[in-house]
Amino acid sequence: MDFYLGLAQVIGIHTLLGLSAWCVLHTGQVSIAQGAFFAIGAYVAGMLTSMWAVPLALALACGSAIAGLVAVAVGFPALRVKGLMLVVATTAFAEIVRLFFFNLKWRVETPTGMAGPDGSLGFGGIRYFPSNGWTTFEVNLLIWALVAGVMLLLWSLDRCRVGTIWRAVGEDELAAQSAGINLTAAKVSAFGIGGAIAGLGGGVFAHYATHIEHNNFTILLATFAIAYPILGGLKSLAGTLLAVILIQGVMLEGLRFIGEWRSLLFGVLIVVVMLVRPDGMLTRSLGLGPLFGGRSTKPASGTEDTKPKGATHHA
């Protein structure tokens, strides 16, 4: 049972990471910086609880807020480039953040001894959950409550003006700009909200793992973040969750006995899904309900084309 509870925690944390990338991909951008925002949230939240005994809720909120602010700061200059150059720029930023934490040494004396990041040795002693008697089940409740809250937030955004703007920018920037949409505001808001969600996931990850280091936040983590919403489908929030379960639960854990062949299967899975279902595994057409499906693409009542079939237009 402990194995499955631990797996549920990993799936929940990676779902937050995937949802952060979902925001950015919605505007047609491909960012490799989600792992960097994840790392910022992890280190900030971990430092607050272990070094200064800040309550967990406040630490997670601060980690999320700082990651979101950094994402906004990165978003403005990143908007000067697009496509492959954006991928390169965000990859460079992610490596800068990772190397910053690799060299960060900041330890303070606490009632339980020295605590804080220790450079290449990593950042251990983030023991808020064990020290406060949290059970694995209670940690799971926290993680999945956060996942549910984030999904509800994104569902709400998707059904209001923000979601409409994000989709319009993602589908055709020129047409969106012609319609009066502020491209900078749309893209930066997606970067900021996505960064805040990634920071929240990172904060939870730091307390779940109790020890973090720079190798936890490599380009591979950002690759997973992008793969989840792409495989699951950008038109359905549930698709991201399904993709995380498939990759983390089935491929990485369920197929552990095949060793490194899992990496090959991961690549094959992406290729197959892109060929068979280029819109992802879940789409609006599956009718999964208002919470998990996107906004309906069917025309509103009374707006259907009433032109008879077979009718032709004469000059």
Protein Blocks (a to p, Z undefined) as FASTA:
>chain_A
ZZmmmmmmmmmmmmmmmmmmmmmmmnopacfklmmmmmmmmmmmmmmmmmnopafklmmm
mmmmmmmmmmmmmmmmmmmpghjllmmmmmmmmmmmmmmmmmpccddddfkbceddehjn
opehiakkmmnopafklmmmmmmmmmmmmmmmmmmmmmmmklmmmmmmmmommlmmmnop
afklmmmmmmmmmmmmmmmmmmmmmmmnopacfklmcfklmmmmmmmmmmnopkbmklmm
mmmmmmmmmmmmmmmmnommlmmmmmmmmmmmmmmmmnojbdfklonojklmccdfbdce
hiacfbdghiacdZZ
